[in-house]
């Protein structure tokens, strides 16, 4: 709910038809400007795309316009480098 609420607030959408790829890209750009990692941005994108897929499945919209928004490259924006535990 919080991810969808942030998307709606960030894109200023009041109807499902206003949740477009441009609106999602605007929201993701705002997340990037706040310093969030690529992984966090991809999670937000994944929630939005899944929500629109549910809307398509239930007949609330005709197609999922958010699928075309590309994912961020998580390998180029590593925040935490995992390492094996030592003895």
Backbone as XML, in Angstrom:
<?xml version="1.0"?>
<chain id="A" units="angstrom">
  <residue number="1" name="UNK">
    <atom name="N" x="0.816" y="-1.195" z="0.000"/>
    <atom name="CA" x="0.000" y="0.000" z="0.000"/>
    <atom name="C" x="0.859" y="1.259" z="0.000"/>
  </residue>
  <residue number="2" name="UNK">
    <atom name="N" x="1.927" y="1.214" z="0.776"/>
    <atom name="CA" x="2.753" y="2.417" z="0.868"/>
    <atom name="C" x="3.433" y="2.731" z="-0.462"/>
  </residue>
  <residue number="3" name="UNK">
    <atom name="N" x="3.873" y="1.705" z="-1.188"/>
    <atom name="CA" x="4.507" y="1.930" z="-2.494"/>
    <atom name="C" x="3.496" y="2.510" z="-3.486"/>
  </residue>
  <residue number="4" name="UNK">
    <atom name="N" x="2.284" y="1.981" z="-3.494"/>
    <atom name="CA" x="1.257" y="2.500" z="-4.402"/>
    <atom name="C" x="0.841" y="3.913" z="-4.010"/>
  </residue>
  <residue number="5" name="UNK">
    <atom name="N" x="0.749" y="4.162" z="-2.712"/>
    <atom name="CA" x="0.395" y="5.508" z="-2.260"/>
    <atom name="C" x="1.469" y="6.512" z="-2.673"/>
  </residue>
  <residue number="6" name="UNK">
    <atom name="N" x="2.729" y="6.116" z="-2.565"/>
    <atom name="CA" x="3.823" y="7.001" z="-2.985"/>
    <atom name="C" x="3.777" y="7.241" z="-4.492"/>
  </residue>
  <residue number="7" name="UNK">
    <atom name="N" x="3.434" y="6.202" z="-5.259"/>
    <atom name="CA" x="3.319" y="6.356" z="-6.715"/>
    <atom name="C" x="2.210" y="7.331" z="-7.071"/>
  </residue>
  <residue number="8" name="UNK">
    <atom name="N" x="1.063" y="7.176" z="-6.445"/>
    <atom name="CA" x="-0.068" y="8.064" z="-6.730"/>
    <atom name="C" x="0.268" y="9.491" z="-6.326"/>
  </residue>
  <residue number="9" name="UNK">
    <atom name="N" x="0.895" y="9.653" z="-5.182"/>
    <atom name="CA" x="1.262" y="10.998" z="-4.727"/>
    <atom name="C" x="2.334" y="11.610" z="-5.624"/>
  </residue>
  <residue number="10" name="UNK">
    <atom name="N" x="3.311" y="10.804" z="-5.998"/>
    <atom name="CA" x="4.404" y="11.308" z="-6.824"/>
    <atom name="C" x="3.992" y="11.644" z="-8.241"/>
  </residue>
  <residue number="11" name="UNK">
    <atom name="N" x="3.030" y="10.899" z="-8.779"/>
    <atom name="CA" x="2.591" y="11.139" z="-10.156"/>
    <atom name="C" x="1.384" y="12.060" z="-10.226"/>
  </residue>
  <residue number="12" name="UNK">
    <atom name="N" x="0.799" y="12.372" z="-9.058"/>
    <atom name="CA" x="-0.378" y="13.237" z="-8.973"/>
    <atom name="C" x="-1.555" y="12.661" z="-9.765"/>
  </residue>
  <residue number="13" name="UNK">
    <atom name="N" x="-1.633" y="11.330" z="-9.846"/>
    <atom name="CA" x="-2.719" y="10.666" z="-10.570"/>
    <atom name="C" x="-3.965" y="10.601" z="-9.706"/>
  </residue>
  <residue number="14" name="UNK">
    <atom name="N" x="-5.119" y="10.861" z="-10.317"/>
    <atom name="CA" x="-6.387" y="10.742" z="-9.609"/>
    <atom name="C" x="-7.249" y="9.626" z="-10.190"/>
  </residue>
  <residue number="15" name="UNK">
    <atom name="N" x="-6.860" y="9.118" z="-11.366"/>
    <atom name="CA" x="-7.584" y="8.024" z="-12.024"/>
    <atom name="C" x="-6.579" y="7.002" z="-12.532"/>
  </residue>
  <residue number="16" name="UNK">
    <atom name="N" x="-7.057" y="5.786" z="-12.747"/>
    <atom name="CA" x="-6.176" y="4.736" z="-13.263"/>
    <atom name="C" x="-5.611" y="5.107" z="-14.626"/>
  </residue>
  <residue number="17" name="UNK">
    <atom name="N" x="-6.383" y="5.790" z="-15.429"/>
    <atom name="CA" x="-5.929" y="6.170" z="-16.767"/>
    <atom name="C" x="-4.737" y="7.131" z="-16.706"/>
  </residue>
  <residue number="18" name="UNK">
    <atom name="N" x="-4.566" y="7.804" z="-15.588"/>
    <atom name="CA" x="-3.457" y="8.745" z="-15.450"/>
    <atom name="C" x="-2.165" y="8.062" z="-15.014"/>
  </residue>
  <residue number="19" name="UNK">
    <atom name="N" x="-2.220" y="6.777" z="-14.652"/>
    <atom name="CA" x="-1.015" y="6.027" z="-14.308"/>
    <atom name="C" x="-0.391" y="5.509" z="-15.601"/>
  </residue>
  <residue number="20" name="UNK">
    <atom name="N" x="0.397" y="6.343" z="-16.216"/>
    <atom name="CA" x="1.032" y="6.020" z="-17.487"/>
    <atom name="C" x="2.513" y="5.740" z="-17.263"/>
  </residue>
  <residue number="21" name="UNK">
    <atom name="N" x="3.182" y="5.324" z="-18.326"/>
    <atom name="CA" x="4.623" y="5.088" z="-18.248"/>
    <atom name="C" x="5.354" y="6.383" z="-17.894"/>
  </residue>
  <residue number="22" name="UNK">
    <atom name="N" x="4.894" y="7.499" z="-18.426"/>
    <atom name="CA" x="5.522" y="8.786" z="-18.099"/>
    <atom name="C" x="5.367" y="9.115" z="-16.616"/>
  </residue>
  <residue number="23" name="UNK">
    <atom name="N" x="4.204" y="8.814" z="-16.066"/>
    <atom name="CA" x="3.968" y="9.081" z="-14.648"/>
    <atom name="C" x="4.875" y="8.212" z="-13.778"/>
  </residue>
  <residue number="24" name="UNK">
    <atom name="N" x="5.050" y="6.953" z="-14.160"/>
    <atom name="CA" x="5.935" y="6.069" z="-13.404"/>
    <atom name="C" x="7.384" y="6.523" z="-13.519"/>
  </residue>
  <residue number="25" name="UNK">
    <atom name="N" x="7.809" y="6.936" z="-14.705"/>
    <atom name="CA" x="9.177" y="7.420" z="-14.874"/>
    <atom name="C" x="9.416" y="8.686" z="-14.062"/>
  </residue>
  <residue number="26" name="UNK">
    <atom name="N" x="8.427" y="9.545" z="-13.971"/>
    <atom name="CA" x="8.534" y="10.755" z="-13.152"/>
    <atom name="C" x="8.694" y="10.379" z="-11.680"/>
  </residue>
  <residue number="27" name="UNK">
    <atom name="N" x="7.925" y="9.406" z="-11.239"/>
    <atom name="CA" x="8.016" y="8.941" z="-9.851"/>
    <atom name="C" x="9.386" y="8.315" z="-9.579"/>
  </residue>
  <residue number="28" name="UNK">
    <atom name="N" x="9.878" y="7.501" z="-10.501"/>
    <atom name="CA" x="11.179" y="6.868" z="-10.315"/>
    <atom name="C" x="12.309" y="7.902" z="-10.328"/>
  </residue>
  <residue number="29" name="UNK">
    <atom name="N" x="12.166" y="8.929" z="-11.137"/>
    <atom name="CA" x="13.172" y="9.999" z="-11.151"/>
    <atom name="C" x="13.192" y="10.731" z="-9.813"/>
  </residue>
  <residue number="30" name="UNK">
    <atom name="N" x="12.031" y="10.906" z="-9.215"/>
    <atom name="CA" x="11.966" y="11.549" z="-7.900"/>
    <atom name="C" x="12.634" y="10.669" z="-6.848"/>
  </residue>
  <residue number="31" name="UNK">
    <atom name="N" x="12.438" y="9.361" z="-6.949"/>
    <atom name="CA" x="13.089" y="8.439" z="-6.015"/>
    <atom name="C" x="14.609" y="8.498" z="-6.178"/>
  </residue>
  <residue number="32" name="UNK">
    <atom name="N" x="15.054" y="8.572" z="-7.428"/>
    <atom name="CA" x="16.490" y="8.635" z="-7.692"/>
    <atom name="C" x="17.087" y="9.924" z="-7.145"/>
  </residue>
  <residue number="33" name="UNK">
    <atom name="N" x="16.357" y="11.022" z="-7.269"/>
    <atom name="CA" x="16.868" y="12.295" z="-6.761"/>
    <atom name="C" x="16.942" y="12.306" z="-5.237"/>
  </residue>
  <residue number="34" name="UNK">
    <atom name="N" x="16.152" y="11.454" z="-4.584"/>
    <atom name="CA" x="16.213" y="11.328" z="-3.120"/>
    <atom name="C" x="17.349" y="10.417" z="-2.684"/>
  </residue>
  <residue number="35" name="UNK">
    <atom name="N" x="18.044" y="9.809" z="-3.650"/>
    <atom name="CA" x="19.208" y="8.991" z="-3.330"/>
    <atom name="C" x="18.910" y="7.520" z="-3.138"/>
  </residue>
  <residue number="36" name="UNK">
    <atom name="N" x="17.749" y="7.044" z="-3.559"/>
    <atom name="CA" x="17.438" y="5.629" z="-3.425"/>
    <atom name="C" x="18.238" y="4.807" z="-4.422"/>
  </residue>
  <residue number="37" name="UNK">
    <atom name="N" x="18.510" y="3.577" z="-4.059"/>
    <atom name="CA" x="19.308" y="2.690" z="-4.910"/>
    <atom name="C" x="18.474" y="2.166" z="-6.071"/>
  </residue>
  <residue number="38" name="UNK">
    <atom name="N" x="19.161" y="1.580" z="-7.042"/>
    <atom name="CA" x="18.493" y="0.990" z="-8.198"/>
    <atom name="C" x="17.587" y="-0.161" z="-7.757"/>
  </residue>
  <residue number="39" name="UNK">
    <atom name="N" x="18.008" y="-0.895" z="-6.758"/>
    <atom name="CA" x="17.195" y="-2.005" z="-6.260"/>
    <atom name="C" x="15.881" y="-1.500" z="-5.664"/>
  </residue>
  <residue number="40" name="UNK">
    <atom name="N" x="15.927" y="-0.420" z="-4.920"/>
    <atom name="CA" x="14.712" y="0.167" z="-4.348"/>
    <atom name="C" x="13.798" y="0.700" z="-5.442"/>
  </residue>
  <residue number="41" name="UNK">
    <atom name="N" x="14.396" y="1.311" z="-6.456"/>
    <atom name="CA" x="13.592" y="1.828" z="-7.562"/>
    <atom name="C" x="12.954" y="0.690" z="-8.343"/>
  </residue>
  <residue number="42" name="UNK">
    <atom name="N" x="13.685" y="-0.410" z="-8.537"/>
    <atom name="CA" x="13.118" y="-1.566" z="-9.232"/>
    <atom name="C" x="11.987" y="-2.191" z="-8.433"/>
  </residue>
  <residue number="43" name="UNK">
    <atom name="N" x="12.093" y="-2.175" z="-7.105"/>
    <atom name="CA" x="11.024" y="-2.702" z="-6.270"/>
    <atom name="C" x="9.766" y="-1.862" z="-6.439"/>
  </residue>
  <residue number="44" name="UNK">
    <atom name="N" x="9.915" y="-0.548" z="-6.450"/>
    <atom name="CA" x="8.777" y="0.341" z="-6.640"/>
    <atom name="C" x="8.156" y="0.133" z="-8.024"/>
  </residue>
  <residue number="45" name="UNK">
    <atom name="N" x="9.002" y="-0.032" z="-9.036"/>
    <atom name="CA" x="8.520" y="-0.303" z="-10.391"/>
    <atom name="C" x="7.768" y="-1.622" z="-10.439"/>
  </residue>
  <residue number="46" name="UNK">
    <atom name="N" x="8.306" y="-2.645" z="-9.779"/>
    <atom name="CA" x="7.691" y="-3.970" z="-9.776"/>
    <atom name="C" x="6.293" y="-3.917" z="-9.150"/>
  </residue>
  <residue number="47" name="UNK">
    <atom name="N" x="6.137" y="-3.188" z="-8.065"/>
    <atom name="CA" x="4.835" y="-3.049" z="-7.407"/>
    <atom name="C" x="3.840" y="-2.376" z="-8.345"/>
  </residue>
  <residue number="48" name="UNK">
    <atom name="N" x="4.267" y="-1.316" z="-9.011"/>
    <atom name="CA" x="3.379" y="-0.583" z="-9.917"/>
    <atom name="C" x="2.952" y="-1.451" z="-11.096"/>
  </residue>
  <residue number="49" name="UNK">
    <atom name="N" x="3.908" y="-2.176" z="-11.684"/>
    <atom name="CA" x="3.593" y="-3.041" z="-12.832"/>
    <atom name="C" x="2.658" y="-4.173" z="-12.404"/>
  </residue>
  <residue number="50" name="UNK">
    <atom name="N" x="2.895" y="-4.741" z="-11.233"/>
    <atom name="CA" x="2.033" y="-5.818" z="-10.736"/>
    <atom name="C" x="0.620" y="-5.307" z="-10.456"/>
  </residue>
  <residue number="51" name="UNK">
    <atom name="N" x="0.511" y="-4.102" z="-9.914"/>
    <atom name="CA" x="-0.804" y="-3.520" z="-9.668"/>
    <atom name="C" x="-1.566" y="-3.319" z="-10.968"/>
  </residue>
  <residue number="52" name="UNK">
    <atom name="N" x="-0.876" y="-2.793" z="-11.981"/>
    <atom name="CA" x="-1.558" y="-2.590" z="-13.267"/>
    <atom name="C" x="-1.906" y="-3.925" z="-13.924"/>
  </residue>
  <residue number="53" name="UNK">
    <atom name="N" x="-1.089" y="-4.951" z="-13.723"/>
    <atom name="CA" x="-1.419" y="-6.282" z="-14.252"/>
    <atom name="C" x="-2.686" y="-6.804" z="-13.581"/>
  </residue>
  <residue number="54" name="UNK">
    <atom name="N" x="-2.827" y="-6.552" z="-12.287"/>
    <atom name="CA" x="-4.045" y="-6.938" z="-11.588"/>
    <atom name="C" x="-5.242" y="-6.165" z="-12.124"/>
  </residue>
  <residue number="55" name="UNK">
    <atom name="N" x="-5.047" y="-4.882" z="-12.429"/>
    <atom name="CA" x="-6.129" y="-4.071" z="-12.998"/>
    <atom name="C" x="-6.565" y="-4.609" z="-14.356"/>
  </residue>
  <residue number="56" name="UNK">
    <atom name="N" x="-5.609" y="-5.063" z="-15.162"/>
    <atom name="CA" x="-5.936" y="-5.670" z="-16.459"/>
    <atom name="C" x="-6.712" y="-6.960" z="-16.236"/>
  </residue>
  <residue number="57" name="UNK">
    <atom name="N" x="-6.243" y="-7.775" z="-15.314"/>
    <atom name="CA" x="-6.871" y="-9.072" z="-15.039"/>
    <atom name="C" x="-8.311" y="-8.916" z="-14.561"/>
  </residue>
  <residue number="58" name="UNK">
    <atom name="N" x="-8.579" y="-7.892" z="-13.787"/>
    <atom name="CA" x="-9.923" y="-7.685" z="-13.258"/>
    <atom name="C" x="-10.781" y="-6.804" z="-14.156"/>
  </residue>
  <residue number="59" name="UNK">
    <atom name="N" x="-10.233" y="-6.348" z="-15.276"/>
    <atom name="CA" x="-11.007" y="-5.588" z="-16.246"/>
    <atom name="C" x="-11.137" y="-4.103" z="-15.941"/>
  </residue>
  <residue number="60" name="UNK">
    <atom name="N" x="-10.316" y="-3.590" z="-15.078"/>
    <atom name="CA" x="-10.387" y="-2.170" z="-14.740"/>
    <atom name="C" x="-9.703" y="-1.289" z="-15.788"/>
  </residue>
  <residue number="61" name="UNK">
    <atom name="N" x="-8.684" y="-1.827" z="-16.462"/>
    <atom name="CA" x="-8.019" y="-1.147" z="-17.574"/>
    <atom name="C" x="-7.810" y="-2.160" z="-18.688"/>
  </residue>
  <residue number="62" name="UNK">
    <atom name="N" x="-7.584" y="-1.654" z="-19.896"/>
    <atom name="CA" x="-7.436" y="-2.547" z="-21.047"/>
    <atom name="C" x="-6.045" y="-3.130" z="-21.191"/>
  </residue>
  <residue number="63" name="UNK">
    <atom name="N" x="-5.013" y="-2.335" z="-20.898"/>
    <atom name="CA" x="-3.648" y="-2.825" z="-21.060"/>
    <atom name="C" x="-2.748" y="-2.230" z="-19.980"/>
  </residue>
  <residue number="64" name="UNK">
    <atom name="N" x="-1.625" y="-2.895" z="-19.788"/>
    <atom name="CA" x="-0.659" y="-2.469" z="-18.782"/>
    <atom name="C" x="0.387" y="-1.585" z="-19.450"/>
  </residue>
  <residue number="65" name="UNK">
    <atom name="N" x="0.206" y="-0.289" z="-19.328"/>
    <atom name="CA" x="1.116" y="0.670" z="-19.966"/>
    <atom name="C" x="2.437" y="0.809" z="-19.210"/>
  </residue>
  <residue number="66" name="UNK">
    <atom name="N" x="2.519" y="0.268" z="-18.005"/>
    <atom name="CA" x="3.716" y="0.445" z="-17.190"/>
    <atom name="C" x="4.800" y="-0.578" z="-17.495"/>
  </residue>
  <residue number="67" name="UNK">
    <atom name="N" x="4.472" y="-1.629" z="-18.236"/>
    <atom name="CA" x="5.454" y="-2.670" z="-18.549"/>
    <atom name="C" x="6.629" y="-2.147" z="-19.352"/>
  </residue>
  <residue number="68" name="UNK">
    <atom name="N" x="6.433" y="-1.080" z="-20.093"/>
    <atom name="CA" x="7.487" y="-0.588" z="-20.986"/>
    <atom name="C" x="8.566" y="0.205" z="-20.253"/>
  </residue>
  <residue number="69" name="UNK">
    <atom name="N" x="8.337" y="0.544" z="-18.996"/>
    <atom name="CA" x="9.336" y="1.294" z="-18.232"/>
    <atom name="C" x="10.489" y="0.348" z="-17.911"/>
  </residue>
  <residue number="70" name="UNK">
    <atom name="N" x="11.700" y="0.697" z="-18.326"/>
    <atom name="CA" x="12.829" y="-0.219" z="-18.125"/>
    <atom name="C" x="13.258" y="-0.304" z="-16.663"/>
  </residue>
  <residue number="71" name="UNK">
    <atom name="N" x="13.851" y="-1.436" z="-16.330"/>
    <atom name="CA" x="14.403" y="-1.629" z="-14.992"/>
    <atom name="C" x="15.752" y="-0.927" z="-14.901"/>
  </residue>
  <residue number="72" name="UNK">
    <atom name="N" x="16.120" y="-0.559" z="-13.697"/>
    <atom name="CA" x="17.435" y="0.022" z="-13.451"/>
    <atom name="C" x="18.460" y="-1.100" z="-13.340"/>
  </residue>
  <residue number="73" name="UNK">
    <atom name="N" x="19.701" y="-0.809" z="-13.700"/>
    <atom name="CA" x="20.768" y="-1.793" z="-13.619"/>
    <atom name="C" x="21.295" y="-1.846" z="-12.188"/>
  </residue>
  <residue number="74" name="UNK">
    <atom name="N" x="20.923" y="-2.901" z="-11.473"/>
    <atom name="CA" x="21.308" y="-3.028" z="-10.072"/>
    <atom name="C" x="22.800" y="-3.322" z="-9.905"/>
  </residue>
  <residue number="75" name="UNK">
    <atom name="N" x="23.414" y="-3.940" z="-10.895"/>
    <atom name="CA" x="24.837" y="-4.274" z="-10.766"/>
    <atom name="C" x="25.728" y="-3.029" z="-10.815"/>
  </residue>
  <residue number="76" name="UNK">
    <atom name="N" x="25.259" y="-1.954" z="-11.400"/>
    <atom name="CA" x="26.047" y="-0.724" z="-11.484"/>
    <atom name="C" x="25.853" y="0.166" z="-10.255"/>
  </residue>
  <residue number="77" name="UNK">
    <atom name="N" x="24.860" y="-0.172" z="-9.428"/>
    <atom name="CA" x="24.546" y="0.660" z="-8.270"/>
    <atom name="C" x="24.506" y="-0.205" z="-7.012"/>
  </residue>
  <residue number="78" name="UNK">
    <atom name="N" x="25.624" y="-0.880" z="-6.745"/>
    <atom name="CA" x="25.697" y="-1.740" z="-5.556"/>
    <atom name="C" x="25.941" y="-0.881" z="-4.340"/>
  </residue>
  <residue number="79" name="UNK">
    <atom name="N" x="25.079" y="-0.982" z="-3.357"/>
    <atom name="CA" x="25.243" y="-0.223" z="-2.122"/>
    <atom name="C" x="25.918" y="-1.059" z="-1.049"/>
  </residue>
  <residue number="80" name="UNK">
    <atom name="N" x="25.614" y="-2.342" z="-1.042"/>
    <atom name="CA" x="26.203" y="-3.241" z="-0.043"/>
    <atom name="C" x="26.846" y="-4.403" z="-0.755"/>
  </residue>
  <residue number="81" name="UNK">
    <atom name="N" x="28.111" y="-4.570" z="-0.528"/>
    <atom name="CA" x="28.844" y="-5.687" z="-1.115"/>
    <atom name="C" x="28.823" y="-6.816" z="-0.100"/>
  </residue>
  <residue number="82" name="UNK">
    <atom name="N" x="28.181" y="-7.901" z="-0.446"/>
    <atom name="CA" x="28.111" y="-9.050" z="0.451"/>
    <atom name="C" x="29.443" y="-9.787" z="0.458"/>
  </residue>
  <residue number="83" name="UNK">
    <atom name="N" x="29.800" y="-10.286" z="1.616"/>
    <atom name="CA" x="31.038" y="-11.046" z="1.724"/>
    <atom name="C" x="30.773" y="-12.255" z="2.606"/>
  </residue>
  <residue number="84" name="UNK">
    <atom name="N" x="31.564" y="-13.287" z="2.437"/>
    <atom name="CA" x="31.351" y="-14.499" z="3.261"/>
    <atom name="C" x="31.699" y="-14.233" z="4.720"/>
  </residue>
  <residue number="85" name="UNK">
    <atom name="N" x="31.048" y="-14.970" z="5.586"/>
    <atom name="CA" x="31.354" y="-14.852" z="7.004"/>
    <atom name="C" x="32.735" y="-15.443" z="7.306"/>
  </residue>
  <residue number="86" name="UNK">
    <atom name="N" x="33.404" y="-14.852" z="8.240"/>
    <atom name="CA" x="34.716" y="-15.370" z="8.644"/>
    <atom name="C" x="34.539" y="-16.348" z="9.795"/>
  </residue>
  <residue number="87" name="UNK">
    <atom name="N" x="35.572" y="-17.181" z="10.012"/>
    <atom name="CA" x="35.504" y="-18.121" z="11.140"/>
    <atom name="C" x="35.512" y="-17.346" z="12.414"/>
  </residue>
</chain>
